[in-house]
C-alpha cells in the first residue's frame, strides 16, 4: 500500500533526513587511510543518538531474520550495499559507500554517499561522479504526473551510456514511518511505465552502479552484496518528496560537501 504524506509529515521526514546528511558529514571528517569501518560506525551511532534519534539499520532483519549488527552500512570497493562495519582498515585508493538511516519524531531518514579514500583512480572517480549525477537525473523525473519508470529509465540510460553496470536486484523504495514502504523504485525501466507519481509520495532513489559487470552475489554473512567480477561499485541516495514541477529533496549532501571541499564528488 502506498501512503501519500501531508505537508506536516514531509517536514518531519525532512528533519530525520537532514540528520542523516549531518551524520554523513561527521564521517567525512574522519574517513581516511588507516581508519576502520567499525570506527566509522561508532562515530555515526554516537552522533545519531546524541541528536535525539535512533539508527534505523541497527537490528533491522534480513531475509533470514538475522539482525543487522551496526548503525550504518559500509561497503568497500566491490561491495555494492549492506557491508557490515568491521576491523577492515581503509587504504589509499579505496572507496567506501556509507548508507545511513535515522528514526526521529516517528519518521525515517535514509541517504547514502560514496567516499573516495585518499587518491583514487580516474576510472573509479568517473564511476562515482556518474553515479551521483545519475541520482539527480532520476530526481529530475520524480515529479507529479510522471511515471515510476521515468525515474529508472533516466538513471539507466545515463549510466549505461558511460558503459557502467546498473544493479537490478536491489532498488530504491518508499519511505515514511517505515524505512521501506511501497513502491519499489528500480534504477532501470521504461519511460511512461509504472505507477503514476503523485504529490506527497516520498521515495528514496538510490542508484547502485558498477564499474564492470552488473551482476552481483551475496556474501556468506547474509548481508554484504558484492559484484561477481570484483569491480568497484558506487551508491548514492537521496530521499525526496514528489511535488508538481520539481521534486523536494529532503536529505542533503551539502554538509558532506562543506567538509570535503574541493574533494567532493
C-alpha positions in Angstrom: 0.0 0.0 0.0 1.3 3.5 -0.9 0.9 6.2 1.6 0.9 9.9 0.5 2.3 12.3 3.1 0.9 15.5 4.3 3.0 18.7 4.3 3.5 18.3 8.1 4.6 14.7 7.7 7.1 15.7 5.0 8.6 18.3 7.3 9.1 15.6 9.9 10.7 13.4 7.2 13.0 16.3 6.3 14.2 16.6 9.9 15.2 12.9 10.0 16.9 13.2 6.6 18.8 16.3 7.4 20.2 14.5 10.4 21.4 11.7 8.1 23.2 14.3 6.0 24.9 15.8 9.1 25.9 12.3 10.2 27.5 11.6 6.8 29.4 14.9 7.2 30.7 13.7 10.6 32.0 10.6 8.9 33.5 12.7 6.1 35.7 14.3 8.7 37.3 11.0 9.7 37.3 8.9 6.5 41.0 8.5 5.5 43.6 5.7 5.1 44.1 3.8 8.3 40.6 4.2 9.7 38.4 1.1 10.2 34.8 0.9 9.1 33.9 -0.1 12.7 35.3 3.2 13.9 33.0 4.9 11.4 30.1 3.1 12.8 30.9 4.2 16.3 31.1 7.9 15.2 27.8 7.6 13.4 25.8 5.9 16.2 27.0 8.3 18.8 26.1 11.3 16.6 22.7 10.0 15.8 21.8 9.2 19.4 23.3 12.5 20.7 20.8 14.3 18.4 17.8 12.5 19.7 17.3 9.9 17.1 18.0 6.2 16.7 19.8 4.4 13.9 17.2 2.5 11.9 19.6 0.0 10.4 20.7 -1.5 13.8 18.7 -4.6 14.4 16.9 -4.5 11.0 16.2 -8.1 9.9 17.3 -9.7 6.6 15.5 -12.3 4.6 16.7 -15.0 7.1 15.5 -13.0 10.1 19.0 -12.1 11.2 19.5 -8.6 12.7 21.9 -6.1 11.1 24.6 -5.6 13.8 25.6 -2.0 13.1 24.2 1.5 12.7 25.5 2.2 9.2 26.3 0.1 6.1 29.9 0.5 5.0 30.5 -1.1 1.5 34.1 -1.0 0.4 35.3 -1.2 -3.3 33.5 -4.2 -4.9 30.9 -4.3 -2.1 27.7 -2.8 -3.5 25.4 -2.4 -0.5 24.9 -3.6 3.1 28.5 -4.0 4.0 29.0 -4.7 7.8 31.4 -2.4 9.6 34.4 -4.3 10.8 38.1 -4.1 11.7 38.9 -3.8 8.0 41.3 -0.9 7.5 40.6 1.6 4.7 43.5 2.1 2.3 44.6 4.8 0.0 42.7 4.3 -3.3 39.7 2.6 -1.7 36.1 3.8 -1.9 33.6 3.3 0.8 29.8 3.7 0.4 28.2 4.7 3.6 24.4 4.2 3.8 22.8 5.7 6.9 19.3 5.7 8.3 17.7 7.5 11.3 14.4 7.4 13.1 13.2 10.6 14.8 9.7 12.0 15.6 8.0 9.0 14.1 9.7 9.2 10.7 12.7 7.8 8.9 15.7 9.3 7.1 17.8 7.5 4.5 20.7 8.6 2.4 24.0 7.3 1.1 27.2 8.7 -0.2 30.3 7.0 -1.7 33.6 8.5 -0.4 37.0 8.2 -2.0 39.7 7.3 0.4 42.8 9.2 -0.3 43.6 9.3 -4.1 41.5 7.0 -6.3 42.0 6.1 -9.9 40.5 8.2 -12.7 38.2 5.4 -13.7 36.8 5.0 -10.2 36.4 8.7 -9.8 34.4 8.7 -13.1 32.2 6.0 -11.7 31.5 8.0 -8.5 30.7 11.2 -10.4 28.5 9.4 -12.9 26.5 7.6 -10.2 25.9 10.8 -8.3 24.9 12.6 -11.5 22.5 9.7 -12.4 20.8 10.2 -9.0 20.0 13.8 -9.9 18.8 12.6 -13.4 16.4 10.4 -11.6 15.3 13.1 -9.3 14.6 15.4 -12.3 12.0 12.9 -13.4 10.5 12.4 -9.9 7.6 14.9 -10.3 3.9 14.7 -10.1 2.3 13.5 -13.4 5.3 11.3 -14.5 5.6 7.6 -14.1 7.9 5.5 -11.9 9.6 4.1 -15.0 10.7 7.6 -15.9 13.0 7.7 -12.9 14.6 4.3 -13.5 14.9 4.9 -17.2 16.8 8.2 -16.6 19.2 6.5 -14.2 19.8 3.5 -16.5 20.3 5.5 -19.7 22.8 7.9 -18.1 24.9 5.1 -16.6 24.8 2.7 -19.5 25.8 5.5 -21.9 29.1 5.5 -19.8 29.4 1.7 -20.1 28.7 1.2 -16.4 26.5 -1.7 -15.0 23.2 -1.0 -13.3 22.3 -3.3 -10.5 18.8 -4.6 -10.8 18.3 -6.9 -7.8 18.4 -4.0 -5.2 16.3 -0.9 -5.7 15.0 2.3 -4.0 11.8 2.4 -2.0 9.0 4.4 -0.5 9.8 5.8 2.9 7.9 7.3 5.8 7.0 5.9 9.2 8.7 2.8 8.0 12.1 2.7 6.3 10.9 0.5 3.5 7.5 1.3 2.1 5.8 0.8 -1.2 6.6 1.4 -4.0 9.9 -0.2 -5.1 11.9 2.3 -7.1 14.2 0.5 -9.6 17.2 2.1 -11.2 16.1 0.8 -14.6 12.9 0.8 -16.6 10.9 2.2 -19.5 9.7 5.8 -19.8 5.9 6.0 -19.4 5.6 2.8 -17.5 4.8 2.1 -13.8 2.6 3.9 -11.3 1.7 7.5 -11.6 3.7 9.8 -9.4 1.5 11.9 -7.1 2.1 14.9 -4.9 3.1 13.7 -1.4 4.7 10.4 -2.4 8.0 10.1 -0.6 10.7 7.8 -2.0 14.4 7.0 -1.7 16.1 7.0 -5.0 19.5 5.1 -4.9 21.5 4.2 -7.9 23.8 1.3 -7.4 26.3 1.3 -10.3 29.2 -0.9 -11.1 32.5 -0.3 -12.9 32.3 -3.6 -14.7 29.6 -6.3 -15.0 26.2 -5.5 -13.3 25.8 -9.0 -11.8 26.1 -9.4 -8.0 26.4 -12.1 -5.3 25.6 -12.1 -1.6 28.4 -13.0 0.8 28.0 -15.7 3.4 27.2 -13.2 6.1 23.8 -12.9 4.6 24.1 -9.1 4.2 27.1 -8.0 2.1 26.4 -7.7 -1.6 29.3 -7.5 -4.0 30.0 -7.6 -7.7 30.6 -11.0 -9.2 33.6 -9.7 -11.1 35.0 -7.8 -8.1 34.8 -4.5 -10.0 34.1 -1.4 -7.8 30.6 -0.2 -7.2 29.2 3.2 -6.2 26.0 4.1 -4.3 24.4 7.5 -3.8 20.9 8.0 -2.3 18.5 10.8 -1.6 15.1 10.8 0.0 12.7 13.0 -1.9 9.0 14.1 -1.9 7.1 14.2 -5.2 5.9 17.6 -6.0 4.5 19.4 -9.0 7.2 20.8 -11.3 10.2 19.8 -9.2 11.0 17.2 -6.5 11.6 18.3 -3.0 15.0 16.7 -1.9 14.6 16.0 1.9 18.1 14.7 2.5 21.2 16.7 1.8 24.8 16.3 0.6 25.5 20.0 1.5 27.0 19.1 4.9 29.3 16.5 3.4 30.4 18.8 0.6 31.2 21.5 3.1 33.6 19.1 4.8 35.2 17.7 1.7 35.6 21.0 -0.1 37.4 20.5 -3.4 37.5 16.8 -2.9 33.7 16.5 -3.0 32.4 14.2 -5.8 
